[in-house]
Amino acid sequence: MQYVHPGEIIKEEFLPAMKLSVAEFARRIFVSRTTAYRLLNGKQDISTDMARRLGKLFGDDAGLWLRLQVDYDLHKPNPELEKELKAIETIKVAV
């Protein structure tokens, strides 16, 4: 499965469907155009505050945007981390 940054989803799916420019998108969620461009180009992660803004604008759950961000973060390649994870010994805990 291909994981895409949530900002790219907004840029490719939501903004065209709503006929919103980046400037109008930024204005409606009370952020700078720079912030909006960074988000839409996958250069800025979705924070809880941003998720709440997006949820309000799009009429959905802020948690949706956070889950999309977490899924993206968990699946983006990180070779250095992968190397370290292989070296960590798993300890099974009896609960």
Buried (B, 14 or more C-beta within 10 A) or exposed (E): EEEEBBBBBBBEEBBEEEEBEBEBBBBBBEBEBEBBBBBBEBEBBBEEEBBBBBBEBBEEEBEBBBBBBEBBEEEEEEEEEEEEEEEEEEEEEEE
